[in-house]
Amino acid sequence: MERKEFQTWLAAVDSLSEVQKAEAGAILAGRPAGEASLAALELGVGDDRRCPHCGTPGAVANGKARGMQRYLCRACKRSFGALTGTKLSGLHHKEVWLRFGESLADGDTVKVSAARCGVAVSTAFRWRHRFLAAIKADAGKLRGIVEADETFVLASRKGDRVWQQAKAGKAVPGLPERKPRQRGGKAKKRGLSDEQVPVLVAADRSGATVSAMLPAVTADAIRAVLAPVLDKDALLVTDGGTSYPPCAAALGVSHAALNQSTGERVRGELHIQTVNNRHSRLKDFLRTRRGIATRYLDSYLRWFHLIGLHPNPTPRYCLAAAMGA
């Protein structure tokens, strides 16, 4: 950490509550790995101890279960813990989750994650997708000049039992004619086709980024992604794609299109180089995963946002993100 960053961080210490100061002190002093992991999870319960069942604050401590504090809501009389109501509820071996957060931050493979945490490969695989599914993909509002463009990822049915049966030489009614690809492979058709999955990426000049799989490159599909995140005063900048003008009109935002077919890549402050950079970084991130099954692509987009666009993803940051913080 740079000196100025450290001074900024240190200046915020005075605003911490006594409980938060005690927790920060314990972290700095060092804890055994298991205790540190459970303590990080306990931070999921806010100071108001709000019940996840009825939303009433002021729950009281009510014993412990599996090493973690339980709370009793005075209103609905139901108990809860830090993971109640989250996608991580019900998973075991919580004492090594901070180590698994480190594995996510480092971009480990499933086998490396399993060895790192001392669990089965199937457990590490299940954890990966439960953790990634729990991460919020909300980047807030995209403001000012907002660039948007789509990129394409090769469709994959890796792990699909129907394709596995075809690979074994069994006849499968209704299966597309192409044979299963090996280790990712390449599309049979040139250019864009149904072998490619479109991914929309939008980014503003502050760095806020949104990405999502599209069922098709249409104005309605793009509008469904941008409507919740695009500020009404934003200027949407795109290439010459025909889906964007009606999309911008439906959203009620200003739109500028660059005619890249004639070589127009920059017009004053307008360009789509930021979002093209995101495309390049996303492709590099996916390439090292050796072919992503399309059914898991949405989770890997969240992982890309978690570590690919964050300057310094730490194990605690990854664990907190999986808890919805």
PyMOL commands that set and color helices and strands:
alter all, ss='L'
color gray80, all
select helices_A, chain A and resi 3-15+18-29+33-42+94-106+110-117+121-134+161-167+219-226+244-251+260-262+273-287+294-308+315-322
alter helices_A, ss='H'
color red, helices_A
select strands_A, chain A and resi 60-65+68-72+79-80+145-154+196-204+209-213+235-238+254-257
alter strands_A, ss='S'
color yellow, strands_A
deselect
rebuild
show_as cartoon
